[in-house]
Amino acid sequence: MIVTESEEQQELRSSVAALAQRYNYVDYVLPKSRRHEPLTELWSEAAKLGFLGVNLPEEYGGGGAGIYELALVQEELAAHGCGLLLVVVSPAICGTIISKYGTADQKQQWLPGLADGSKIIAFGITEADAGSNSHRIGTVAKRDGDDWVLSGNKVFISGVDQADAVLIVARTEDATSGKLRPALFIVPTETPGFVKTPMEMDIIEPDRQFALFLDDVRLPADALVGEPDAALAQLFAGLNPERILGAAMAVGMGRFALDAAVKYANERAVWKEPIGAHQASRTHWRSARSRSNSQS
Ligand SMILES: Cc1cc2nc3c(=O)[nH]c(=O)nc-3n(C[C@H](O)[C@H](O)[C@H](O)COP(=O)(O)OP(=O)(O)OC[C@H]3O[C@@H](n4cnc5c(N)ncnc54)[C@H](O)[C@@H]3O)c2cc1C
């Protein structure tokens, strides 16, 4: 499919690229990644320029554009080696779900902060026994008067240390059928009974992943996002942007890797000429480069 970007989208691309060029991979991103320190300075600057809330509604301080524009932001950052994982989670998944299904109060409370990057909501769906299969989620939310009480475990949840809240995917019991169905809850990270433990990961990446333990976490009635009956639709309203943003990040990282490889092949000389001048590697890089250019 050939996509022709509007002038506005092209301008957005070059503005993001101009910002990303100032956050050098070798000097800034890599050392931070090795220490598992978030790219806070880049996050703040990108947020101030309106890049992180580009998909969120204008009435809450967002850019009023769509997921394409947010994906474009993520791709350009990643193409310069500084993709932001929490863009996938906070404005893409959580921002989309709250914009579409949140109550008026939830929108007012969270969207302006998500749009200007001053607030972060992490997203917690994965469990040890329910990775790809969201129908097996074991975190359960029970009614107690007006309150909800959540118990369960999550794994691999990104950026909980940076987040103000986590959008937790749990299940509630249908009063008539007794069947469990998914439901989404905004859980502030300071809520009693909410315990986060950093996980030891093998990837070199700025943001940390956490195991979560929800030990009878008591939440007010308004912690539930939208209607319990529409929960599956709400969930996919967030998971679809996640896929798109994840793909955009991967495309950007591919461009970054290819550019680095071409640069290396042009500089590295072990005989008389750079290795890229030899016929086999030259043909290989050229065709890979032209494939990448025609896709971006
Ligand atoms: C760096 C990182 C950050 C993460 N951040 C978050 C986060 O912020 N929030 C969150 O909720 N989760 C997060 N995750 C978890 C991630 O979403 C899960 O790893 C993912 O959902 C897959 O679950 P799993 O690892 O249990 O794999 P499994 O479900 O065990 O799947 C293993 C493999 O089998 C394949 N597979 C499974 N079932 C089928 C099937 N029926 N047919 C064909 N193939 C199948 C899968 O595609 C996959 O390739 C993160 C993971 C990582 C590594």
The ligand as an SDF file (V2000), in Angstrom:
LIG
                    3D

 53 58  0  0  0  0  0  0  0  0999 V2000
    9.8440   -5.5100   27.1090 C   0  0  0  0  0  0  0  0  0  0  0  0
    8.4480   -5.9270   27.3930 C   0  0  0  0  0  0  0  0  0  0  0  0
    7.5280   -5.0010   27.8190 C   0  0  0  0  0  0  0  0  0  0  0  0
    6.2190   -5.3780   28.1080 C   0  0  0  0  0  0  0  0  0  0  0  0
    5.3280   -4.4370   28.5770 N   0  0  0  0  0  0  0  0  0  0  0  0
    4.0820   -4.8250   28.9100 C   0  0  0  0  0  0  0  0  0  0  0  0
    3.1640   -3.8800   29.4660 C   0  0  0  0  0  0  0  0  0  0  0  0
    3.4800   -2.7000   29.6500 O   0  0  0  0  0  0  0  0  0  0  0  0
    1.9340   -4.3160   29.8120 N   0  0  0  0  0  0  0  0  0  0  0  0
    1.5350   -5.6130   29.6260 C   0  0  0  0  0  0  0  0  0  0  0  0
    0.4020   -5.9280   29.9640 O   0  0  0  0  0  0  0  0  0  0  0  0
    2.3840   -6.5250   29.0970 N   0  0  0  0  0  0  0  0  0  0  0  0
    3.6350   -6.1580   28.7350 C   0  0  0  0  0  0  0  0  0  0  0  0
    4.5020   -7.0760   28.2040 N   0  0  0  0  0  0  0  0  0  0  0  0
    4.0600   -8.4540   28.0330 C   0  0  0  0  0  0  0  0  0  0  0  0
    3.7550   -8.7920   26.5920 C   0  0  0  0  0  0  0  0  0  0  0  0
    2.6050   -8.1130   26.1800 O   0  0  0  0  0  0  0  0  0  0  0  0
    3.6140  -10.3130   26.5790 C   0  0  0  0  0  0  0  0  0  0  0  0
    4.9310  -10.8100   26.6280 O   0  0  0  0  0  0  0  0  0  0  0  0
    2.8780  -10.8060   25.3970 C   0  0  0  0  0  0  0  0  0  0  0  0
    1.5180  -10.4970   25.5480 O   0  0  0  0  0  0  0  0  0  0  0  0
    3.0290  -12.3090   25.1570 C   0  0  0  0  0  0  0  0  0  0  0  0
    2.7620  -13.0200   26.3250 O   0  0  0  0  0  0  0  0  0  0  0  0
    3.7850  -14.1830   26.8100 P   0  0  0  0  0  0  0  0  0  0  0  0
    5.1460  -13.5680   26.9600 O   0  0  0  0  0  0  0  0  0  0  0  0
    3.1790  -14.8520   28.0050 O   0  0  0  0  0  0  0  0  0  0  0  0
    3.8430  -15.1800   25.5790 O   0  0  0  0  0  0  0  0  0  0  0  0
    2.8960  -16.4390   25.2720 P   0  0  0  0  0  0  0  0  0  0  0  0
    1.4730  -16.0340   25.4030 O   0  0  0  0  0  0  0  0  0  0  0  0
    3.3760  -17.5910   26.0760 O   0  0  0  0  0  0  0  0  0  0  0  0
    3.2220  -16.6580   23.7480 O   0  0  0  0  0  0  0  0  0  0  0  0
    4.5200  -17.1610   23.3180 C   0  0  0  0  0  0  0  0  0  0  0  0
    4.5340  -17.2150   21.8130 C   0  0  0  0  0  0  0  0  0  0  0  0
    3.5310  -18.1270   21.3330 O   0  0  0  0  0  0  0  0  0  0  0  0
    2.6710  -17.4690   20.3900 C   0  0  0  0  0  0  0  0  0  0  0  0
    1.3050  -17.9610   20.5810 N   0  0  0  0  0  0  0  0  0  0  0  0
    0.5950  -17.9820   21.7360 C   0  0  0  0  0  0  0  0  0  0  0  0
   -0.6330  -18.4870   21.5100 N   0  0  0  0  0  0  0  0  0  0  0  0
   -0.7130  -18.7540   20.1930 C   0  0  0  0  0  0  0  0  0  0  0  0
   -1.7360  -19.2920   19.3520 C   0  0  0  0  0  0  0  0  0  0  0  0
   -2.9290  -19.6170   19.8190 N   0  0  0  0  0  0  0  0  0  0  0  0
   -1.4500  -19.4510   18.0360 N   0  0  0  0  0  0  0  0  0  0  0  0
   -0.2470  -19.1140   17.5370 C   0  0  0  0  0  0  0  0  0  0  0  0
    0.7640  -18.6160   18.2870 N   0  0  0  0  0  0  0  0  0  0  0  0
    0.5290  -18.4320   19.5920 C   0  0  0  0  0  0  0  0  0  0  0  0
    2.7650  -15.9830   20.7390 C   0  0  0  0  0  0  0  0  0  0  0  0
    2.4570  -15.1510   19.6290 O   0  0  0  0  0  0  0  0  0  0  0  0
    4.2220  -15.8490   21.1400 C   0  0  0  0  0  0  0  0  0  0  0  0
    5.0380  -15.6900   20.0030 O   0  0  0  0  0  0  0  0  0  0  0  0
    5.8250   -6.7310   27.9250 C   0  0  0  0  0  0  0  0  0  0  0  0
    6.7530   -7.6700   27.4880 C   0  0  0  0  0  0  0  0  0  0  0  0
    8.0510   -7.2930   27.2420 C   0  0  0  0  0  0  0  0  0  0  0  0
    9.0280   -8.3330   26.7910 C   0  0  0  0  0  0  0  0  0  0  0  0
  1  2  1  0
  2  3  1  0
  2 52  2  0
  3  4  2  0
  4  5  1  0
  4 50  1  0
  5  6  2  0
  6  7  1  0
  6 13  1  0
  7  8  2  0
  7  9  1  0
  9 10  1  0
 10 11  2  0
 10 12  1  0
 12 13  2  0
 13 14  1  0
 14 15  1  0
 14 50  1  0
 15 16  1  0
 16 17  1  0
 16 18  1  0
 18 19  1  0
 18 20  1  0
 20 21  1  0
 20 22  1  0
 22 23  1  0
 23 24  1  0
 24 25  2  0
 24 26  1  0
 24 27  1  0
 27 28  1  0
 28 29  2  0
 28 30  1  0
 28 31  1  0
 31 32  1  0
 32 33  1  0
 33 34  1  0
 33 48  1  0
 34 35  1  0
 35 36  1  0
 35 46  1  0
 36 37  1  0
 36 45  1  0
 37 38  2  0
 38 39  1  0
 39 40  1  0
 39 45  2  0
 40 41  1  0
 40 42  2  0
 42 43  1  0
 43 44  2  0
 44 45  1  0
 46 47  1  0
 46 48  1  0
 48 49  1  0
 50 51  2  0
 51 52  1  0
 52 53  1  0
M  END
$$$$
